Amino acid sequence: MKRTLAIAAALIALFVGASASAANARMLFWYPGEAGSSQEGQPVIDAFLEYLSNKVAPQKISGRYVNTVEAGLSYLRNEKPALGIVSYSAWAQNRDKLPGARAILSTLPLPDGKATERYELVALGGKLPASGRIISSEPISPAFARSELFDAIPGNAGFTQTNQMIFKLKEIAEGKLDAAAVLTPTEAASLSKMKSDWAAKLKRVALSKPVPSARVVSFDPSYDVSRVKSALLSAGSDPAAAEILSEMRLKGFSE
């Protein structure tokens, strides 16, 4: 009898432990090239994850914010997150490294709150340099730039990533750096508001084709995303999420 009870208790404990484990999930926030450090961006992500966990309780969702390609791929390999929010450039350029992954929702970034965005290609006087050098804060390949963003990318284009975009733009405007620049929507908006003489010298070469906003991604086909999707879709109209979403520069999420 005692042995039967012990076996039953062990089975119950195993079942409860497995259920608790199945209820929890990790989430990757992957924005290569985003300003700042992963440590600086993590607090707002923690607040968002706490909000999301409350909405899907008793599930608990934890996760990490990273802003380099290598850190994102490492987190995917080692932590095996079920979910993620991934910038479109990272999603499109690393899709072959994400077997089984699928986009399930769109983010709606501020200020427009639309599921598409446009980049800008700018240069001194609006003329592309003969060098073909192009800088960007996001890691962008010439193939991605041509296929997804601009028809105007020259054949000799070479892309260089920088985490000092404002300083580089000033160097371009002052003739110290022979290059053009691809600006994210946020960077383009910031440049348009600058009143300095040097900023006025940078002119748009091209506005990109509309590209999808950051993707909400399911990395694990076995994970049931229905409750998370419902919570995300309602977050944009939930006052409790307004401040957190604003810190994330999001209006909400859409199908």
C-alpha positions in Angstrom: 0.0 0.0 0.0 2.8 2.4 1.0 4.6 1.7 -2.2 1.4 2.3 -4.3 0.9 5.6 -2.6 4.6 6.6 -3.1 4.3 5.7 -6.8 1.1 7.7 -7.1 2.7 10.7 -5.4 5.7 10.5 -7.7 3.4 10.4 -10.8 1.4 13.4 -9.5 4.6 15.4 -8.8 5.9 14.5 -12.3 2.6 15.5 -13.9 2.5 18.8 -12.0 6.1 19.6 -12.8 5.6 18.8 -16.5 2.5 20.9 -16.6 4.2 23.9 -14.9 7.1 23.6 -17.3 4.7 23.5 -20.3 2.9 26.5 -19.1 6.0 28.7 -19.1 7.8 30.1 -22.1 10.7 32.3 -23.1 10.5 35.2 -25.4 13.2 36.9 -27.5 13.1 40.6 -28.3 15.6 40.9 -31.2 16.4 44.3 -32.6 19.9 44.3 -34.1 21.3 47.8 -34.4 18.9 49.4 -31.9 20.6 52.1 -29.9 21.9 51.5 -26.4 22.7 48.3 -24.7 20.8 45.1 -24.0 21.1 45.9 -20.3 19.5 49.4 -20.8 16.6 48.0 -22.7 15.8 45.1 -20.4 13.8 46.9 -17.7 11.0 47.9 -20.1 11.0 44.4 -21.5 10.6 43.0 -18.0 7.6 45.2 -17.4 6.1 44.1 -20.7 6.7 40.4 -19.8 5.1 40.9 -16.4 2.0 42.4 -18.0 1.8 39.6 -20.6 2.3 36.9 -17.9 -0.6 38.4 -15.9 -2.8 38.2 -19.0 -2.0 34.5 -19.7 -1.7 33.3 -16.1 -0.9 30.7 -14.8 1.6 30.7 -17.7 4.7 32.8 -17.0 6.7 34.3 -19.8 10.2 35.4 -19.3 12.7 36.7 -21.9 15.6 38.8 -23.1 16.2 41.9 -25.2 19.2 41.8 -27.4 20.4 44.2 -30.1 23.0 42.3 -32.1 22.6 39.4 -34.6 25.1 37.2 -32.7 23.3 37.6 -29.4 20.0 36.8 -30.9 21.2 33.6 -32.6 23.0 32.6 -29.4 19.8 33.0 -27.3 17.8 31.0 -29.9 20.4 28.2 -29.7 20.8 28.1 -25.9 17.5 29.2 -24.5 15.1 27.9 -27.2 12.4 30.6 -26.8 8.9 29.7 -27.9 8.2 33.3 -28.9 9.8 36.5 -30.1 9.4 40.0 -31.4 12.0 40.4 -34.2 12.8 43.5 -36.3 11.9 42.9 -39.9 15.5 43.2 -41.2 16.6 40.6 -38.7 13.7 38.3 -39.6 14.2 38.6 -43.3 18.0 38.3 -43.3 18.2 35.4 -40.9 15.1 33.4 -41.9 17.2 30.5 -43.1 18.6 30.1 -39.6 15.1 29.8 -38.0 13.6 26.5 -39.0 10.0 26.1 -38.0 9.6 29.8 -37.1 6.6 31.7 -38.4 5.3 35.2 -38.0 2.0 35.3 -36.1 1.4 39.1 -35.6 2.6 42.5 -36.7 3.8 45.2 -34.4 2.2 48.6 -34.8 5.1 51.1 -34.2 4.6 54.7 -33.2 3.9 57.3 -34.4 1.8 56.0 -37.3 0.7 52.8 -35.7 0.8 50.9 -39.1 2.0 47.4 -39.9 4.4 48.8 -42.5 7.4 51.2 -42.4 9.7 53.1 -44.7 13.4 53.7 -44.5 15.1 56.6 -46.1 18.3 56.8 -48.1 20.0 60.2 -47.6 23.3 61.8 -48.8 25.0 65.1 -49.1 22.9 67.1 -51.5 20.9 64.0 -52.3 23.6 62.5 -54.5 25.0 59.1 -53.9 28.8 59.0 -53.5 31.0 57.4 -56.2 32.5 55.2 -53.5 29.3 53.3 -53.1 29.8 53.4 -49.3 26.6 53.3 -47.3 26.2 53.4 -43.5 23.3 52.1 -41.4 22.6 51.5 -37.7 21.0 48.1 -38.6 23.1 45.3 -40.1 21.9 45.4 -43.7 23.3 43.5 -46.6 23.4 44.9 -50.2 21.1 42.1 -51.3 18.5 42.9 -48.6 18.7 46.6 -49.4 18.1 46.0 -53.1 15.4 43.4 -52.8 13.4 44.9 -49.9 14.2 48.6 -49.6 15.6 50.6 -52.5 16.0 50.3 -56.3 18.6 53.0 -56.2 21.3 51.0 -54.4 24.4 51.2 -56.7 26.1 48.1 -58.0 29.3 48.8 -56.0 27.4 49.4 -52.7 29.2 48.4 -49.5 27.4 48.6 -46.2 29.0 49.5 -42.9 27.1 49.3 -39.6 27.6 52.1 -37.1 26.3 52.8 -33.6 27.1 56.5 -33.9 24.6 57.5 -36.6 24.2 61.1 -35.7 28.0 61.7 -35.6 28.4 59.9 -39.0 25.6 62.0 -40.5 27.3 65.1 -39.4 30.6 63.9 -41.0 28.7 63.2 -44.3 27.1 66.7 -44.2 30.4 68.4 -43.6 32.2 66.5 -46.4 34.4 64.5 -44.0 32.9 61.1 -44.8 32.2 60.1 -48.4 29.1 58.0 -47.8 25.3 57.8 -47.9 23.1 56.6 -45.1 20.1 54.3 -44.7 17.9 55.7 -41.9 15.4 53.7 -40.0 11.9 55.4 -39.7 12.8 56.7 -36.2 16.2 58.1 -37.4 14.6 59.7 -40.4 12.0 61.4 -38.2 14.7 62.6 -35.8 16.7 64.1 -38.7 13.7 65.9 -40.1 13.3 67.7 -36.8 16.9 68.9 -36.5 17.4 72.7 -37.2 21.2 72.6 -37.6 22.8 73.9 -40.7 24.6 70.5 -41.3 21.3 68.5 -41.2 19.8 70.7 -43.9 22.6 69.6 -46.3 21.4 66.0 -46.1 18.8 65.3 -48.8 16.7 62.3 -49.4 17.9 60.1 -52.3 15.1 57.6 -52.0 12.2 56.5 -49.8 12.1 52.8 -49.4 9.3 50.5 -50.4 6.9 49.8 -47.6 8.3 46.9 -45.5 6.6 45.0 -42.7 7.1 46.2 -39.2 8.8 44.0 -36.5 7.3 40.5 -36.5 5.8 38.7 -33.5 7.2 35.2 -34.1 6.5 31.7 -33.0 9.7 29.7 -32.8 8.3 26.5 -31.4 5.5 24.9 -33.5 4.4 22.9 -30.4 3.7 26.0 -28.3 0.0 27.1 -28.3 0.1 30.8 -29.1 -3.7 31.4 -28.9 -3.7 33.0 -25.5 -0.6 35.1 -26.1 -2.0 36.3 -29.4 -5.3 37.3 -27.8 -3.4 39.2 -25.0 -1.2 41.0 -27.5 -4.1 42.0 -29.8 -6.0 43.5 -26.9 -2.9 45.3 -25.4 -3.3 48.4 -27.6 -6.7 49.2 -26.1 -5.7 48.3 -22.5 -4.9 51.3 -20.3 -2.7 49.1 -18.1 -0.4 48.5 -21.1 -0.3 52.1 -22.5 2.8 53.3 -20.8 4.7 50.1 -21.4 3.9 50.1 -25.1 4.8 53.7 -25.4 8.2 53.0 -23.9 8.6 50.2 -26.5 7.5 52.7 -29.2 4.5 50.6 -30.0 0.8 51.4 -30.4 -0.1 47.8 -30.3 -0.3 44.6 -32.4 -2.4 43.4 -35.3 -3.0 40.3 -37.3 
